[in-house]
Amino acid sequence: MKIACWSGPRNLSTAMMYAFGNRPDFAAVDEPFYAAYLARTGKDHPMRAEILTSQPQDPEAVIAALEGPVPDGRRHVWHKHMTQHMLPGIRRDWIGGMTNVFLIRHPARVVASFSAKWDGVTLEDIGFLQQAALFDMVSGQGDTVVLDADDIRRDPEGMLRGLCDAIGLDWNPAVLRWPAGPRAFDGVWAPHWYDAVHRSTGFAPPDGPLPQLGESAAEMVQAAMESYDRLHRERLSV
């Protein structure tokens, strides 16, 4: 099984990759379109030069690898994707052949967390509009599941069991705990972004109240809410 997990940044996506990457029958692939995204947009992300040299910059080469054999001879693979990386002009006909999981998180939490790591965050950078468009494209094409990060943090075992049931995957409790530290499948950008998940050995407890945001950040959250709410109504409940 090839699972494509679609989220924006700062959205429990790395913890989910660590969870499934901890299963012995799973390989994991970390943000395979990141270099292609940076090359096409010119964005000056942290560790830009290292990212550009660590991955193919041609989206067709990325797609060929994703459609090819599962790495390391494993039965299954978890592809961690950022929805904002799927720029216009990158073909999407391959996505319907994947088992697609959409991971959502309240925009206020995403904006607060991302802004703490990178200045100049825009609506385009947090991926909510792109995520809704991708969901609309693949909805009804095979297994498509929406998970809310807050639900996972409240009940990791219940939600991940529910996900496995929904996509026809056998349950393995290895997804609930993992060793601290980096992973071989981490992207080269991990030293900048993954400090918290490297300290983790499982899912963090639930978040507290929504963060207080300044005016411009609050406007960005408001612009993302319709896309978030639409997917939130479709989320898996257990």
N, C-alpha and C positions, 0 to 999 in steps of 0.2 A: 504494500500500500504506500502511495505517495501522498503525504498530507502537506498541503500548502496553507500555512497560517498567515493571514493577512491582518496587519495591524498598523497603527501609527507608532511613533516613538514613545518611549516611557510608558509602556502599556502592558507590563508583565510578560512581554514577548520573549525576553531572554530567559526568564525563569521557566516559561513553558518549554522553550527549546532545551533547557537543562533537564527538565522533568522527563521529557520523552527521550532525549539523548542518553539518559541514564538507564533506559531499558536495553538489555543486551541484544535485542532483535532490531534496534533502531540505529540508523545513522542520522546525522543532523547537518544541515547546510545553513550557514549564517548569512543572511542578506545578500544573496548572490548578485543582485542588480546594483549594488551600491557604487561600484566603480563606474559602471555605465551611466548611472545617474549623475555622478559628479562630473564625468567627462562631458556630458551633454549640457548640463546647467552651468558649469563653471563655478559652482558654489564652493566657498572656502571653508569647508568643514574641518574640524580638528583631525590631524593626521591625514590630510588629503593626499599628499604625495605617496605615503605608504599604501593607502587604499588603492590608488590608481595602479600601482605596480603589483598588487596582491591578487587581483581578479581580472578576468576578461572585461574589456571596455565595450566590446561588441555585444549587444543584447542577443543576437542570433547564436553566438557561442554559448551564452548563458542558458538560453532555452534548450539548445541541443544537449547540454549536460543535465538539465533538469528532466528532460524526457528520456535520457539514457539510463543505463543500469544504476540501481541503488548502490551508493558507495559502500566499500568495505565488505561486500558480500552479504550485507544484512537483508532481512526480509522487508523492512519498512524504512521510510525516511521521513524526517520532519524538515520541511523547508520553511525557514523563518523569513517572511517578506515584509518590507515596509511599503505601504500602499502609495506613498508619495514617490517612490522610485519608479512606478509604472507610468512613465512619461508618454505623452502622445507620440505615436510613431512606433512604439514598442508593441509588437503584435501580441494578441491575447488569445488566439484560437486554441492554444495548448492548455489554457487554464481549466476549461471544462473537463479535461481528462484527469484532473487531480481531485482528491478529496479535499474540499475547501472549508477551512475553519476561519471564521472572522472573529477576531478578538477586539472587544471594545472596552473603553474606559471613559468615565465622565470627562468631557473636555477641560473642565477647570483643573482637574488633577494633572492631566497631560500638559497643559500650558504651564502650570506652576513648576512641574518637574523638569520639563525641557528647557524652560527659561533659566533655570538654575545652572544648566550645563552649557548653554549656548546663547549668545546674545542675538537679537534681531529676528526672533522667531515670527513667522508669518502663518496665516491660515493655510497656505499651500504646504508649509513644512510639516504640519501636524496630521495631514492625511485623511481627515474625516470625509471630505467631499469625494476624494478618490476612492475611499473604502466603500461608500454607499454606491458609487457607480459600478465598482467591481461586483458588489453583492447583487445589484440588479442584473448584471450581465450573466452571472452564473446561477442565480437562483432558479431552481427547478432542473438544473443539469446535474443529476446524481446527488451525492451526499454533500450538503451544505449546512453547516452548523454555525450559530452565533453564540459566543461565550462572552459574558461580562466579567472583567477582571475583578470587580468587587465581589461577585458571586463566588469566584474561585477562591479568593482570600478568606471568605466566610466559611466555605465548606470545600476544601480542596479535594477530599476523597469523593464526596458526593458528586461534585461537578465533573471530575475527570472520569469517574465511573460512568456518569451519564453521557459524556462525550464518546467514550469507547463503545457504549451500547448503541449510540446513535449512528456511528460509522461502521459498526460491525467489526470492531477490533477487540481482541481478548484483553481482559483486565490484567495489569501487572502492578503491584504496589510499589515497584521501583520508581514510579513517577512522583511519589510523595516525598522522598528524601534523596539527597545527593551529597557527595563529599564537597566540602568547601574548596575553593580555588578555581583556577581557569581550566578550560577544556581544550582539547586538540582542535575541535571544530570552531572555536571562537574566531570571529573576524579579527583582522590585524588591529582594528580600532578598539578592541576590548580594554586596553589599559586606560583609555579616557572615559569610557561609558559604563563599564561593567564592575566597578569597584564594589557596589552593594551586593550584586548577585554572586560575586566571588567570595564574599563573606558569608553567604547564605548556605544553609543545608536543607532548605525547604521553603515553602511559601510563607511570606510574611503575614502577620495577623491583619485583620481588616483595618482600613484607613479610618481616621476620625472625620470630623466635619469637613466640608469642602473648604479649600483655601480661600482666603481673601485676596483679591486681585486688584491691580490698578485699572484705570479706565481703559487703556488700549488693550490690555490682556482680557478684560471682561468683554469688550466688543468682539474680540476674536472667539471667545467661548460662545457668545450668542450666535455668531455666524456658523459655528459648527454644530449647534444643538439640534437642528432639524435632522441632519444626517445621523447623529448619534441616537436621537429618539426613535428614528425609523428602524434602525437595527436593534435597538434595545427592546422594541416590541416583539422582535423575532427571536429573542435570545432563548437559549435552552434553560428550562427550569426543571429542578429535580426535587 
